[in-house]
Amino acid sequence: MGTLAYFCNKMGIGNYHIIDLHYINAVQQYLLGSLLGMEKVRTYSSRQRDSENDFAGVCVLPHFTIFDKPDGYFDLVVNEDSI
């Protein structure tokens, strides 16, 4: 529920993306916003304002946005708790 993103942010890893189901994203956004501050959390609706590439925080995005990213966009992909 966002704890990996939290600890990565605390270690200085920026531009972290969480791509998940909508209802899970709502919980992750709340948790990360409470722990890191909402200025460090970008959501699907707020991502249109600024470029994601220069954002040093956590982007919480719905599952269908994975298809918007070009090949090679992510340096590392982690899959947790799915079948």
Buried (B, 14 or more C-beta within 10 A) or exposed (E): BBEEBBEBBEEEEEBBBBBBEEEBBEEBBBBBBEBBEBEBBBBBEEBEEEEBEEBEBBBBBBEEEEEEEEEEEEEEEEEEEEE
